[in-house]
Amino acid sequence: MPKGVTRRRPRTRAALLKAALETFAEHGFHATTIEQICERAGYTRGAYYSNFASKEELFLALFDEHSDRTVRRLAESIDALTAEEYTLTRLAELAARVEPDERDWYLVTTEFTLHAIRDPQTAWVLARHDARLRAEIARGLTLVLRRAGRELTVDADRFARLLIALREGGLAQSYVEPAELPPGSLERQFLAPLLEVSTRQIPGADTNSGADTGTGTEDEGQSKRSGSDAVI
């Protein structure tokens, strides 16, 4: 492939992803045509098919992009905390934040999830992407809790499923009744108590500083890595 094409490819892909998200949110996943996506992005069908084989593949690329962005935003917020701020309440507050553009993504992913429920093959593929996101959440949560001197008493993957269920279920109600239940309200009210009953203090942890008091072991070093590795 010519070098000029190689350099243009990331820009083309990014434009197609942006156009797809906007068009999916406006018209729905099934109703949206590839022609509509191309027209909004300003590219041809040839450019589309050089990046994506189908609308399903394009959605999954959007899914991974959204997951990475959400994880990165939260990691940056957590990394900015001081040792004294590593409390379950403060962590819950950060996890409860909902970006203004989240509504569009919620519309798109909910419709695709319904599509996956009806189609076993799509469900299988979506489950693989869900599993990767859960693994990142579970790993990050374990590290963040260790900074707070606590550890889960339940399976981390199962707890990650519960966090996702709380998030998605809460948003469904919030977008129907935004005045009654602003986005993030359920997490702000219930996530800290949920973490309290699902974790325990690590023996020997410094409860005053909210961080581990290890002796320089590899585990301790991992627990104090940058925010890119510390996500809920």
C-alpha positions as protocol buffer text, in pm:
chain_id: "A"
residue {
  index: 1
  type: MET
  ca { x: 0 y: 0 z: 0 }
}
residue {
  index: 2
  type: PRO
  ca { x: 139 y: 345 z: -90 }
}
residue {
  index: 3
  type: LYS
  ca { x: 268 y: 542 z: 209 }
}
residue {
  index: 4
  type: GLY
  ca { x: 20 y: 826 z: 148 }
}
residue {
  index: 5
  type: VAL
  ca { x: -269 y: 581 z: 174 }
}
residue {
  index: 6
  type: THR
  ca { x: -123 y: 437 z: 493 }
}
residue {
  index: 7
  type: ARG
  ca { x: -104 y: 782 z: 653 }
}
residue {
  index: 8
  type: ARG
  ca { x: -460 y: 867 z: 549 }
}
residue {
  index: 9
  type: ARG
  ca { x: -609 y: 542 z: 673 }
}
residue {
  index: 10
  type: PRO
  ca { x: -634 y: 637 z: 1046 }
}
residue {
  index: 11
  type: ARG
  ca { x: -807 y: 965 z: 954 }
}
residue {
  index: 12
  type: THR
  ca { x: -1049 y: 785 z: 725 }
}
residue {
  index: 13
  type: ARG
  ca { x: -1128 y: 528 z: 990 }
}
residue {
  index: 14
  type: ALA
  ca { x: -1179 y: 793 z: 1258 }
}
residue {
  index: 15
  type: ALA
  ca { x: -1414 y: 992 z: 1032 }
}
residue {
  index: 16
  type: LEU
  ca { x: -1618 y: 681 z: 951 }
}
residue {
  index: 17
  type: LEU
  ca { x: -1646 y: 589 z: 1319 }
}
residue {
  index: 18
  type: LYS
  ca { x: -1761 y: 938 z: 1413 }
}
residue {
  index: 19
  type: ALA
  ca { x: -2015 y: 946 z: 1131 }
}
residue {
  index: 20
  type: ALA
  ca { x: -2141 y: 599 z: 1220 }
}
residue {
  index: 21
  type: LEU
  ca { x: -2201 y: 687 z: 1584 }
}
residue {
  index: 22
  type: GLU
  ca { x: -2392 y: 1002 z: 1489 }
}
residue {
  index: 23
  type: THR
  ca { x: -2597 y: 825 z: 1223 }
}
residue {
  index: 24
  type: PHE
  ca { x: -2670 y: 520 z: 1439 }
}
residue {
  index: 25
  type: ALA
  ca { x: -2787 y: 747 z: 1722 }
}
residue {
  index: 26
  type: GLU
  ca { x: -3005 y: 950 z: 1487 }
}
residue {
  index: 27
  type: HIS
  ca { x: -3163 y: 675 z: 1276 }
}
residue {
  index: 28
  type: GLY
  ca { x: -3093 y: 350 z: 1462 }
}
residue {
  index: 29
  type: PHE
  ca { x: -2842 y: 74 z: 1391 }
}
residue {
  index: 30
  type: HIS
  ca { x: -3066 y: -130 z: 1159 }
}
residue {
  index: 31
  type: ALA
  ca { x: -3217 y: 167 z: 974 }
}
residue {
  index: 32
  type: THR
  ca { x: -2881 y: 326 z: 901 }
}
residue {
  index: 33
  type: THR
  ca { x: -2730 y: 240 z: 563 }
}
residue {
  index: 34
  type: ILE
  ca { x: -2365 y: 228 z: 472 }
}
residue {
  index: 35
  type: GLU
  ca { x: -2437 y: 498 z: 216 }
}
residue {
  index: 36
  type: GLN
  ca { x: -2561 y: 731 z: 492 }
}
residue {
  index: 37
  type: ILE
  ca { x: -2244 y: 673 z: 695 }
}
residue {
  index: 38
  type: CYS
  ca { x: -2023 y: 738 z: 393 }
}
residue {
  index: 39
  type: GLU
  ca { x: -2214 y: 1052 z: 299 }
}
residue {
  index: 40
  type: ARG
  ca { x: -2183 y: 1197 z: 649 }
}
residue {
  index: 41
  type: ALA
  ca { x: -1815 y: 1106 z: 670 }
}
residue {
  index: 42
  type: GLY
  ca { x: -1741 y: 1237 z: 321 }
}
residue {
  index: 43
  type: TYR
  ca { x: -1599 y: 909 z: 190 }
}
residue {
  index: 44
  type: THR
  ca { x: -1692 y: 648 z: -68 }
}
residue {
  index: 45
  type: ARG
  ca { x: -1815 y: 293 z: -17 }
}
residue {
  index: 46
  type: GLY
  ca { x: -1470 y: 180 z: -126 }
}
residue {
  index: 47
  type: ALA
  ca { x: -1314 y: 370 z: 166 }
}
residue {
  index: 48
  type: TYR
  ca { x: -1571 y: 214 z: 397 }
}
residue {
  index: 49
  type: TYR
  ca { x: -1503 y: -143 z: 287 }
}
residue {
  index: 50
  type: SER
  ca { x: -1128 y: -92 z: 304 }
}
residue {
  index: 51
  type: ASN
  ca { x: -1177 y: -40 z: 679 }
}
residue {
  index: 52
  type: PHE
  ca { x: -1485 y: -243 z: 776 }
}
residue {
  index: 53
  type: ALA
  ca { x: -1644 y: -555 z: 635 }
}
residue {
  index: 54
  type: SER
  ca { x: -1991 y: -485 z: 778 }
}
residue {
  index: 55
  type: LYS
  ca { x: -2194 y: -259 z: 1005 }
}
residue {
  index: 56
  type: GLU
  ca { x: -2146 y: -515 z: 1283 }
}
residue {
  index: 57
  type: GLU
  ca { x: -1770 y: -488 z: 1254 }
}
residue {
  index: 58
  type: LEU
  ca { x: -1795 y: -110 z: 1258 }
}
residue {
  index: 59
  type: PHE
  ca { x: -2009 y: -117 z: 1574 }
}
residue {
  index: 60
  type: LEU
  ca { x: -1757 y: -341 z: 1749 }
}
residue {
  index: 61
  type: ALA
  ca { x: -1483 y: -93 z: 1660 }
}
residue {
  index: 62
  type: LEU
  ca { x: -1700 y: 178 z: 1814 }
}
residue {
  index: 63
  type: PHE
  ca { x: -1747 y: -43 z: 2121 }
}
residue {
  index: 64
  type: ASP
  ca { x: -1373 y: -85 z: 2171 }
}
residue {
  index: 65
  type: GLU
  ca { x: -1309 y: 286 z: 2112 }
}
residue {
  index: 66
  type: HIS
  ca { x: -1577 y: 385 z: 2363 }
}
residue {
  index: 67
  type: SER
  ca { x: -1446 y: 136 z: 2619 }
}
residue {
  index: 68
  type: ASP
  ca { x: -1091 y: 266 z: 2585 }
}
residue {
  index: 69
  type: ARG
  ca { x: -1202 y: 627 z: 2614 }
}
residue {
  index: 70
  type: THR
  ca { x: -1418 y: 560 z: 2921 }
}
residue {
  index: 71
  type: VAL
  ca { x: -1139 y: 367 z: 3093 }
}
residue {
  index: 72
  type: ARG
  ca { x: -885 y: 638 z: 3011 }
}
residue {
  index: 73
  type: ARG
  ca { x: -1104 y: 922 z: 3142 }
}
residue {
  index: 74
  type: LEU
  ca { x: -1166 y: 742 z: 3469 }
}
residue {
  index: 75
  type: ALA
  ca { x: -803 y: 640 z: 3506 }
}
residue {
  index: 76
  type: GLU
  ca { x: -690 y: 1000 z: 3467 }
}
residue {
  index: 77
  type: SER
  ca { x: -937 y: 1114 z: 3733 }
}
residue {
  index: 78
  type: ILE
  ca { x: -826 y: 846 z: 3976 }
}
residue {
  index: 79
  type: ASP
  ca { x: -459 y: 913 z: 3911 }
}
residue {
  index: 80
  type: ALA
  ca { x: -513 y: 1274 z: 4017 }
}
residue {
  index: 81
  type: LEU
  ca { x: -629 y: 1172 z: 4367 }
}
residue {
  index: 82
  type: THR
  ca { x: -411 y: 1223 z: 4669 }
}
residue {
  index: 83
  type: ALA
  ca { x: -354 y: 939 z: 4913 }
}
residue {
  index: 84
  type: GLU
  ca { x: -610 y: 1088 z: 5154 }
}
residue {
  index: 85
  type: GLU
  ca { x: -872 y: 1093 z: 4879 }
}
residue {
  index: 86
  type: TYR
  ca { x: -859 y: 719 z: 4825 }
}
residue {
  index: 87
  type: THR
  ca { x: -1189 y: 649 z: 4997 }
}
residue {
  index: 88
  type: LEU
  ca { x: -1476 y: 435 z: 4874 }
}
residue {
  index: 89
  type: THR
  ca { x: -1702 y: 741 z: 4864 }
}
residue {
  index: 90
  type: ARG
  ca { x: -1462 y: 938 z: 4646 }
}
residue {
  index: 91
  type: LEU
  ca { x: -1403 y: 644 z: 4413 }
}
residue {
  index: 92
  type: ALA
  ca { x: -1778 y: 598 z: 4380 }
}
residue {
  index: 93
  type: GLU
  ca { x: -1819 y: 965 z: 4291 }
}
residue {
  index: 94
  type: LEU
  ca { x: -1567 y: 934 z: 4010 }
}
residue {
  index: 95
  type: ALA
  ca { x: -1724 y: 615 z: 3878 }
}
residue {
  index: 96
  type: ALA
  ca { x: -2066 y: 785 z: 3878 }
}
residue {
  index: 97
  type: ARG
  ca { x: -1966 y: 1054 z: 3632 }
}
residue {
  index: 98
  type: VAL
  ca { x: -2157 y: 1042 z: 3304 }
}
residue {
  index: 99
  type: GLU
  ca { x: -2029 y: 1242 z: 3008 }
}
residue {
  index: 100
  type: PRO
  ca { x: -2284 y: 1453 z: 2815 }
}
residue {
  index: 101
  type: ASP
  ca { x: -2225 y: 1252 z: 2497 }
}
residue {
  index: 102
  type: GLU
  ca { x: -2303 y: 921 z: 2670 }
}
residue {
  index: 103
  type: ARG
  ca { x: -2670 y: 930 z: 2565 }
}
residue {
  index: 104
  type: ASP
  ca { x: -2588 y: 877 z: 2197 }
}
residue {
  index: 105
  type: TRP
  ca { x: -2369 y: 580 z: 2280 }
}
residue {
  index: 106
  type: TYR
  ca { x: -2635 y: 434 z: 2508 }
}
residue {
  index: 107
  type: LEU
  ca { x: -2893 y: 446 z: 2229 }
}
residue {
  index: 108
  type: VAL
  ca { x: -2660 y: 271 z: 1988 }
}
residue {
  index: 109
  type: THR
  ca { x: -2527 y: 2 z: 2218 }
}
residue {
  index: 110
  type: THR
  ca { x: -2872 y: -83 z: 2356 }
}
residue {
  index: 111
  type: GLU
  ca { x: -3007 y: -147 z: 2008 }
}
residue {
  index: 112
  type: PHE
  ca { x: -2706 y: -356 z: 1914 }
}
residue {
  index: 113
  type: THR
  ca { x: -2739 y: -558 z: 2234 }
}
residue {
  index: 114
  type: LEU
  ca { x: -3100 y: -639 z: 2143 }
}
residue {
  index: 115
  type: HIS
  ca { x: -2974 y: -746 z: 1800 }
}
residue {
  index: 116
  type: ALA
  ca { x: -2717 y: -972 z: 1966 }
}
residue {
  index: 117
  type: ILE
  ca { x: -2981 y: -1129 z: 2192 }
}
residue {
  index: 118
  type: ARG
  ca { x: -3174 y: -1231 z: 1881 }
}
residue {
  index: 119
  type: ASP
  ca { x: -2868 y: -1355 z: 1690 }
}
residue {
  index: 120
  type: PRO
  ca { x: -2648 y: -1618 z: 1860 }
}
residue {
  index: 121
  type: GLN
  ca { x: -2343 y: -1551 z: 1640 }
}
residue {
  index: 122
  type: THR
  ca { x: -2354 y: -1177 z: 1708 }
}
residue {
  index: 123
  type: ALA
  ca { x: -2405 y: -1251 z: 2077 }
}
residue {
  index: 124
  type: TRP
  ca { x: -2093 y: -1468 z: 2079 }
}
residue {
  index: 125
  type: VAL
  ca { x: -1883 y: -1195 z: 1920 }
}
residue {
  index: 126
  type: LEU
  ca { x: -2021 y: -919 z: 2143 }
}
residue {
  index: 127
  type: ALA
  ca { x: -1958 y: -1134 z: 2450 }
}
residue {
  index: 128
  type: ARG
  ca { x: -1587 y: -1149 z: 2360 }
}
residue {
  index: 129
  type: HIS
  ca { x: -1565 y: -769 z: 2353 }
}
residue {
  index: 130
  type: ASP
  ca { x: -1767 y: -746 z: 2677 }
}
residue {
  index: 131
  type: ALA
  ca { x: -1526 y: -991 z: 2841 }
}
residue {
  index: 132
  type: ARG
  ca { x: -1222 y: -780 z: 2751 }
}
residue {
  index: 133
  type: LEU
  ca { x: -1384 y: -471 z: 2898 }
}
residue {
  index: 134
  type: ARG
  ca { x: -1480 y: -659 z: 3217 }
}
residue {
  index: 135
  type: ALA
  ca { x: -1127 y: -789 z: 3254 }
}
residue {
  index: 136
  type: GLU
  ca { x: -994 y: -432 z: 3239 }
}
residue {
  index: 137
  type: ILE
  ca { x: -1253 y: -315 z: 3493 }
}
residue {
  index: 138
  type: ALA
  ca { x: -1180 y: -606 z: 3727 }
}
residue {
  index: 139
  type: ARG
  ca { x: -803 y: -557 z: 3706 }
}
residue {
  index: 140
  type: GLY
  ca { x: -826 y: -184 z: 3757 }
}
residue {
  index: 141
  type: LEU
  ca { x: -1073 y: -214 z: 4043 }
}
residue {
  index: 142
  type: THR
  ca { x: -844 y: -459 z: 4221 }
}
residue {
  index: 143
  type: LEU
  ca { x: -552 y: -215 z: 4193 }
}
residue {
  index: 144
  type: VAL
  ca { x: -756 y: 87 z: 4301 }
}
residue {
  index: 145
  type: LEU
  ca { x: -897 y: -90 z: 4604 }
}
residue {
  index: 146
  type: ARG
  ca { x: -548 y: -197 z: 4701 }
}
residue {
  index: 147
  type: ARG
  ca { x: -446 y: 169 z: 4703 }
}
residue {
  index: 148
  type: ALA
  ca { x: -735 y: 227 z: 4945 }
}
residue {
  index: 149
  type: GLY
  ca { x: -611 y: -60 z: 5161 }
}
residue {
  index: 150
  type: ARG
  ca { x: -899 y: -293 z: 5069 }
}
residue {
  index: 151
  type: GLU
  ca { x: -960 y: -606 z: 4862 }
}
residue {
  index: 152
  type: LEU
  ca { x: -1266 y: -770 z: 4712 }
}
residue {
  index: 153
  type: THR
  ca { x: -1429 y: -1058 z: 4895 }
}
residue {
  index: 154
  type: VAL
  ca { x: -1617 y: -1164 z: 4580 }
}
residue {
  index: 155
  type: ASP
  ca { x: -1508 y: -1268 z: 4232 }
}
residue {
  index: 156
  type: ALA
  ca { x: -1373 y: -962 z: 4050 }
}
residue {
  index: 157
  type: ASP
  ca { x: -1531 y: -1054 z: 3715 }
}
residue {
  index: 158
  type: ARG
  ca { x: -1872 y: -1102 z: 3876 }
}
residue {
  index: 159
  type: PHE
  ca { x: -1841 y: -772 z: 4054 }
}
residue {
  index: 160
  type: ALA
  ca { x: -1748 y: -605 z: 3725 }
}
residue {
  index: 161
  type: ARG
  ca { x: -2069 y: -748 z: 3578 }
}
residue {
  index: 162
  type: LEU
  ca { x: -2262 y: -595 z: 3867 }
}
residue {
  index: 163
  type: LEU
  ca { x: -2101 y: -255 z: 3812 }
}
residue {
  index: 164
  type: ILE
  ca { x: -2193 y: -265 z: 3444 }
}
residue {
  index: 165
  type: ALA
  ca { x: -2549 y: -370 z: 3527 }
}
residue {
  index: 166
  type: LEU
  ca { x: -2581 y: -82 z: 3774 }
}
residue {
  index: 167
  type: ARG
  ca { x: -2445 y: 162 z: 3518 }
}
residue {
  index: 168
  type: GLU
  ca { x: -2656 y: 49 z: 3224 }
}
residue {
  index: 169
  type: GLY
  ca { x: -2973 y: -6 z: 3425 }
}
residue {
  index: 170
  type: GLY
  ca { x: -2938 y: 331 z: 3591 }
}
residue {
  index: 171
  type: LEU
  ca { x: -2886 y: 509 z: 3259 }
}
residue {
  index: 172
  type: ALA
  ca { x: -3194 y: 343 z: 3110 }
}
residue {
  index: 173
  type: GLN
  ca { x: -3406 y: 494 z: 3386 }
}
residue {
  index: 174
  type: SER
  ca { x: -3222 y: 827 z: 3381 }
}
residue {
  index: 175
  type: TYR
  ca { x: -3275 y: 885 z: 3010 }
}
residue {
  index: 176
  type: VAL
  ca { x: -3647 y: 813 z: 3050 }
}
residue {
  index: 177
  type: GLU
  ca { x: -3683 y: 1029 z: 3363 }
}
residue {
  index: 178
  type: PRO
  ca { x: -3383 y: 1268 z: 3364 }
}
residue {
  index: 179
  type: ALA
  ca { x: -3542 y: 1511 z: 3611 }
}
residue {
  index: 180
  type: GLU
  ca { x: -3636 y: 1237 z: 3856 }
}
residue {
  index: 181
  type: LEU
  ca { x: -3310 y: 1041 z: 3827 }
}
residue {
  index: 182
  type: PRO
  ca { x: -3015 y: 1237 z: 3680 }
}
residue {
  index: 183
  type: PRO
  ca { x: -2749 y: 1014 z: 3519 }
}
residue {
  index: 184
  type: GLY
  ca { x: -2513 y: 865 z: 3775 }
}
residue {
  index: 185
  type: SER
  ca { x: -2753 y: 906 z: 4068 }
}
residue {
  index: 186
  type: LEU
  ca { x: -2775 y: 536 z: 4155 }
}
residue {
  index: 187
  type: GLU
  ca { x: -2398 y: 493 z: 4153 }
}
residue {
  index: 188
  type: ARG
  ca { x: -2349 y: 798 z: 4374 }
}
residue {
  index: 189
  type: GLN
  ca { x: -2602 y: 667 z: 4624 }
}
residue {
  index: 190
  type: PHE
  ca { x: -2531 y: 294 z: 4629 }
}
residue {
  index: 191
  type: LEU
  ca { x: -2184 y: 220 z: 4492 }
}
residue {
  index: 192
  type: ALA
  ca { x: -1987 y: 314 z: 4805 }
}
residue {
  index: 193
  type: PRO
  ca { x: -2204 y: 98 z: 5037 }
}
residue {
  index: 194
  type: LEU
  ca { x: -2185 y: -181 z: 4779 }
}
residue {
  index: 195
  type: LEU
  ca { x: -1807 y: -162 z: 4778 }
}
residue {
  index: 196
  type: GLU
  ca { x: -1806 y: -152 z: 5159 }
}
residue {
  index: 197
  type: VAL
  ca { x: -1994 y: -483 z: 5194 }
}
residue {
  index: 198
  type: SER
  ca { x: -1806 y: -649 z: 4906 }
}
residue {
  index: 199
  type: THR
  ca { x: -1454 y: -568 z: 5028 }
}
residue {
  index: 200
  type: ARG
  ca { x: -1244 y: -603 z: 5340 }
}
residue {
  index: 201
  type: GLN
  ca { x: -945 y: -419 z: 5473 }
}
residue {
  index: 202
  type: ILE
  ca { x: -612 y: -568 z: 5377 }
}
residue {
  index: 203
  type: PRO
  ca { x: -424 y: -679 z: 5689 }
}
residue {
  index: 204
  type: GLY
  ca { x: -148 y: -433 z: 5766 }
}
residue {
  index: 205
  type: ALA
  ca { x: -283 y: -164 z: 5533 }
}
residue {
  index: 206
  type: ASP
  ca { x: -245 y: 197 z: 5648 }
}
residue {
  index: 207
  type: THR
  ca { x: -604 y: 312 z: 5704 }
}
residue {
  index: 208
  type: ASN
  ca { x: -496 y: 670 z: 5771 }
}
residue {
  index: 209
  type: SER
  ca { x: -332 y: 731 z: 5434 }
}
residue {
  index: 210
  type: GLY
  ca { x: -576 y: 519 z: 5238 }
}
residue {
  index: 211
  type: ALA
  ca { x: -289 y: 343 z: 5064 }
}
residue {
  index: 212
  type: ASP
  ca { x: -91 y: 22 z: 5093 }
}
residue {
  index: 213
  type: THR
  ca { x: 196 y: 5 z: 5340 }
}
residue {
  index: 214
  type: GLY
  ca { x: 391 y: -270 z: 5170 }
}
residue {
  index: 215
  type: THR
  ca { x: 769 y: -302 z: 5171 }
}
residue {
  index: 216
  type: GLY
  ca { x: 843 y: -249 z: 4803 }
}
residue {
  index: 217
  type: THR
  ca { x: 718 y: -579 z: 4667 }
}
residue {
  index: 218
  type: GLU
  ca { x: 613 y: -622 z: 4305 }
}
residue {
  index: 219
  type: ASP
  ca { x: 247 y: -618 z: 4406 }
}
residue {
  index: 220
  type: GLU
  ca { x: 289 y: -288 z: 4582 }
}
residue {
  index: 221
  type: GLY
  ca { x: 464 y: -140 z: 4283 }
}
residue {
  index: 222
  type: GLN
  ca { x: 176 y: -245 z: 4061 }
}
residue {
  index: 223
  type: SER
  ca { x: -78 y: -96 z: 4301 }
}
residue {
  index: 224
  type: LYS
  ca { x: 88 y: 245 z: 4267 }
}
residue {
  index: 225
  type: ARG
  ca { x: 119 y: 246 z: 3890 }
}
residue {
  index: 226
  type: SER
  ca { x: -14 y: 535 z: 3686 }
}
residue {
  index: 227
  type: GLY
  ca { x: -384 y: 599 z: 3644 }
}
residue {
  index: 228
  type: SER
  ca { x: -382 y: 425 z: 3305 }
}
residue {
  index: 229
  type: ASP
  ca { x: -377 y: 102 z: 3504 }
}
residue {
  index: 230
  type: ALA
  ca { x: -619 y: 213 z: 3776 }
}
residue {
  index: 231
  type: VAL
  ca { x: -980 y: 205 z: 3659 }
}
residue {
  index: 232
  type: ILE
  ca { x: -1319 y: 116 z: 3802 }
}
